[in-house]
Amino acid sequence: MNMQNLMAQAQRMQREITAKKEELEKMEFVGKSEWVEITFNGGRTIQDVKILKEGIIEEDDKEILEDMIQIATKDAFIQINKAMSEKMGQYAGALDGLM
């Protein structure tokens, strides 16, 4: 393969990667726990946080609520990473350290 073909292939791959990343950034991912729902976009920016537990949360419940928020956040990131792997999987070797 000559250098021009290699450069053209690299540029095409870069355009495809950019398009897939933009597509992912427009998607929404909802992480849920028993008490909390957190919505992120594919760029890992929080879009919305909802406390699902009804009534006033007492001080004793503060640690539990914090744990639930962590669980919901982790759930959303797992979904984002899975979608990214599915959409970007064919480029995985070329992306080491870039994402």
C-alpha positions in Angstrom: 0.0 0.0 0.0 1.5 3.4 -0.9 1.6 6.4 1.3 -1.2 8.3 -0.4 -3.6 5.3 0.1 -2.5 5.0 3.7 -3.1 8.7 4.3 -6.5 8.6 2.6 -7.5 5.6 4.7 -6.4 7.3 7.9 -8.4 10.5 7.0 -11.5 8.4 6.2 -11.2 6.5 9.5 -10.8 9.8 11.3 -14.0 11.2 9.7 -15.9 8.0 10.6 -14.6 8.2 14.2 -15.6 11.8 14.5 -19.1 11.1 13.1 -19.6 8.2 15.5 -18.4 10.3 18.5 -20.9 13.1 17.5 -23.6 10.5 17.3 -22.8 9.1 20.7 -22.7 12.6 22.3 -26.3 13.2 21.1 -27.5 10.0 22.8 -28.9 10.0 26.3 -28.1 7.3 28.9 -30.1 6.9 32.1 -28.5 5.4 35.1 -30.9 4.1 37.8 -30.8 2.9 41.3 -33.6 2.3 43.7 -33.8 6.0 44.7 -32.0 8.0 42.0 -32.1 8.4 38.2 -29.3 10.4 36.5 -29.4 11.2 32.8 -26.1 11.8 31.0 -25.3 12.5 27.3 -22.7 10.4 25.5 -20.1 13.1 26.4 -20.6 12.1 30.0 -22.2 15.3 31.0 -25.1 15.1 33.5 -28.3 16.3 31.9 -30.8 15.5 34.7 -30.9 14.1 38.3 -34.1 12.9 39.9 -34.6 11.6 43.4 -37.2 8.8 43.1 -37.8 8.2 46.8 -40.9 9.9 47.9 -41.1 12.0 51.0 -38.5 13.9 52.9 -35.1 12.1 53.2 -33.9 12.1 56.8 -30.3 12.7 57.9 -29.9 9.0 58.5 -30.7 8.3 54.9 -28.0 10.7 53.6 -25.3 8.0 53.2 -27.7 5.7 51.5 -28.8 8.4 49.1 -25.1 9.1 48.3 -24.6 5.4 47.6 -27.6 5.3 45.4 -26.3 8.3 43.4 -23.0 6.5 42.9 -24.8 3.3 41.7 -26.9 5.3 39.2 -23.9 7.2 37.9 -21.9 4.0 37.5 -24.9 2.4 35.7 -25.0 5.2 33.2 -21.3 5.1 32.5 -21.5 1.4 31.9 -24.2 2.0 29.3 -22.1 4.8 27.7 -19.0 2.6 27.6 -21.0 -0.3 26.1 -22.5 1.9 23.4 -19.1 3.4 22.6 -17.6 -0.1 22.3 -20.4 -1.2 20.0 -20.1 1.9 17.8 -16.4 2.3 17.9 -15.3 -1.3 18.2 -13.9 -1.6 14.7 -11.5 1.3 15.5 -10.5 0.0 19.0 -6.9 -0.8 18.0 -6.4 2.6 16.4 -7.9 4.5 19.4 -5.6 3.4 22.2 -5.3 6.3 24.5 -7.4 8.7 22.4 -10.7 8.3 24.1 
